[in-house]
């Protein structure tokens, strides 16, 4: 009986090449390249970092080390960012303040970076979707988009430090890059 079913399936595929092509495409599709909820250890760590940044008012000031930031929030991000990324954020903020406000913050003016340096967003988003572009045991390059969105909003580099993933680079698509080329 199963021999007859097998022959029937083969006959169906030969008779309808579109079915065969679709089956091959699906079988060969790299499902890891599709956006999805955080799955890998690195994606889960990035998701936690982004959600932490979304949940704490003033977290963008923590990233750029603004003088008026709530320094109590600094401890909430301990171990999440590499020192190199932190320095890149501070440099970018200082450069923006020099460019936009002649080097000093001015009350009521947007002098510094005009997006959240961690999330590359101006607003909170309900959920993020990820895809890992490349990964080794010590580094992961992860793209993200907002749930329901169609384009990559940012690319992140995470590195392994002390057996944990740490955010080491952020590239806001079409805009600013922090410790990324």
C-alpha positions, 0 to 999 in steps of 0.5 A, a space after each residue: 500500500 505505501 508503495 502505491 502511495 509513494 508512486 502517487 506522490 511522485 506522479 503528482 510532483 512530476 505532473 505539477 512541477 510547481 509543487 516540486 519547486 515549492 517543496 524544494 524552496 521550503 526545504 532549502 529555505 534558511 528559516 534562521 534568516 527569518 525574523 522571529 521572537 528571541 530564540 538564541 542565547 544572544 537574541 534573548 540577551 539582546 531582547 532583555 537589554 532592549 526591554 530594560 532600556 524601554 522600561 526605564 525612563 532616562 535610560 538613553 541618558 545612562 547610555 550617553 552618561 549625561 551629567 543629569 542622569 539618574 545615576 541610580 539607573 547606572 547599576 541597572 545596566 551593569 554588565 550589559 554594555 562593553 566599555 568600548 560601546 559606552 565610550 562610543 555613545 559618549 563620543 557621539 553625544 559630545 559630538 552632537 552637543 558640539 554640532 547642535 549647541 556649540 558644545 554645551 547643553 541648552 535648556 529646551 533644545 535638543 542638543 545631543 543624539 536625537 534617538 535612543 542610542 540603545 534601541 535606535 528608536 524615538 518611541 517605545 515599541 511593543 515587541 521586537 523581532 530578531 534574526 541572527 546575521 552571523 554568530 560564533 562562540 564569541 560574537 553574534 551580529 543580530 538584526 532587529 525590527 519592530 513587530 509587524 515591521 518590514 525593515 531592519 531597524 538596527 543591527 547589534 553586535 554582542 560579544 561574549 564577556 565573562 560567559 555572558 553576552 554583552 552589547 558591543 556595537 549598535 548600527 541604527 539603519 541609515 543613521 548613526 553607528 556606535 562602535 560599528 563600521 
